[in-house]
Amino acid sequence: MNALLRRLWQLATKEELDTVEPAALVAPEPVVSMEDARLLKAALYLKHGFLEECHRIAQQIESPNGAYWHGIMHRHEGDIGNSHYWYRRVGRHPVLEAIGGYPRDAAAEEQELELLLAHTLACATGKEEQQ
């Protein structure tokens, strides 16, 4: 994870998130999957409570990672039924397998966010996930 993504994950304003380019979130690595780089931006919006902005990005990306971020966003807004629908669309996913399915408590939700961020970053750059 580069310094910019690490910093924005910890603390970011909406203005910073609005202006950051997805490629900057993986630099200096090249972007292998622009969809996943865009999902990193969606993840930042989600992390900081900007659900509409997260939704706008995630709903445009028809991949397991896109469905996953979409499902998490709906869970955060309290639409559990819709969240479950998007989780079903994810299918088999290494993060879901690692956490044992749909998270049932805050600790599992936090672990899920960290693991999915790392997975999405690995997909965006084509690099293996690093723990």
C-alpha positions in Angstrom: 0.0 0.0 0.0 1.5 3.3 -1.0 1.7 6.3 1.4 -1.2 8.2 -0.2 -3.6 5.3 0.1 -2.5 4.5 3.6 -3.0 8.2 4.6 -6.3 8.5 2.9 -7.5 5.3 4.5 -6.8 6.8 7.9 -8.0 10.3 7.4 -9.4 12.1 4.3 -11.7 14.9 3.4 -14.4 14.6 0.8 -12.5 17.2 -1.3 -9.4 15.0 -1.2 -11.3 11.9 -2.2 -13.2 13.8 -5.0 -9.9 14.9 -6.6 -7.7 11.9 -6.1 -7.1 9.9 -9.3 -7.4 6.1 -9.0 -3.9 5.6 -10.5 -2.4 7.7 -7.7 -3.7 5.2 -5.2 -1.4 2.4 -6.6 1.6 4.5 -7.7 4.3 3.8 -8.5 2.9 0.5 -9.5 1.2 0.5 -12.9 -2.6 0.0 -13.0 -3.4 -3.4 -14.3 -7.2 -3.2 -13.6 -8.7 0.3 -13.7 -11.9 -1.1 -12.4 -10.2 -2.3 -9.2 -8.3 1.0 -8.9 -11.6 2.8 -9.1 -12.9 0.5 -6.4 -10.1 1.6 -4.1 -11.5 5.1 -4.4 -15.0 3.7 -3.7 -13.5 2.0 -0.6 -12.1 5.3 0.6 -15.5 6.9 0.2 -17.1 4.1 2.2 -14.5 4.2 4.9 -15.2 7.9 5.5 -19.0 7.6 5.3 -19.6 9.0 1.8 -22.0 6.2 0.8 -23.6 7.9 -2.2 -20.1 8.4 -3.8 -19.1 4.8 -3.0 -22.4 3.5 -4.5 -21.9 5.5 -7.7 -18.6 3.9 -8.4 -19.4 0.3 -7.1 -22.6 -0.1 -9.0 -20.8 0.6 -12.3 -18.3 -2.2 -11.9 -19.7 -5.6 -12.8 -17.1 -7.9 -11.1 -17.0 -9.9 -7.9 -15.0 -7.1 -6.2 -17.5 -4.5 -7.5 -20.4 -6.5 -6.1 -18.6 -7.0 -2.9 -18.0 -3.3 -2.3 -21.6 -2.6 -3.4 -22.9 -5.1 -0.8 -20.8 -3.6 2.0 -22.0 -0.1 1.1 -25.7 -1.3 1.4 -24.9 -2.9 4.8 -23.5 0.4 6.0 -26.6 2.3 4.9 -28.7 -0.3 6.8 -30.3 -2.0 3.7 -29.5 -5.5 4.8 -31.7 -7.2 2.2 -30.0 -5.4 -0.6 -26.6 -6.1 1.0 -27.3 -9.8 1.0 -28.4 -9.6 -2.7 -25.0 -8.1 -3.6 -23.1 -10.6 -1.5 -24.8 -13.4 -3.4 -23.6 -11.8 -6.6 -20.1 -11.9 -5.4 -20.0 -15.7 -5.6 -16.9 -17.4 -4.2 -14.4 -14.9 -3.0 -11.1 -15.3 -1.1 -12.1 -12.6 1.4 -15.5 -14.1 2.1 -13.9 -17.5 2.6 -11.3 -16.0 5.0 -13.9 -14.4 7.2 -16.3 -17.3 7.0 -19.2 -15.6 5.1 -21.3 -12.6 5.7 -19.9 -10.8 8.8 -21.9 -11.1 12.0 -20.1 -8.6 14.2 -18.0 -5.4 14.1 -14.7 -7.2 14.4 -15.5 -9.4 11.4 -16.6 -6.3 9.5 -13.3 -4.5 10.2 -11.3 -7.6 9.2 -13.4 -7.8 6.0 -12.7 -4.2 5.1 -8.9 -4.6 5.6 -8.8 -7.9 3.6 -11.0 -6.6 0.8 -8.9 -3.4 0.5 -5.7 -5.5 0.2 -7.3 -7.9 -2.3 -8.6 -5.0 -4.4 -5.2 -3.4 -4.3 -3.6 -6.6 -5.5 -6.1 -6.9 -8.3 -5.6 -3.3 -9.3 -1.8 -3.8 -9.6 -1.6 -7.4 -10.6 0.6 -8.1 -7.5 0.2 -10.8 -5.0 -1.5 -9.7 -1.7 1.0 -8.8 1.0 0.1 -9.2 4.7 
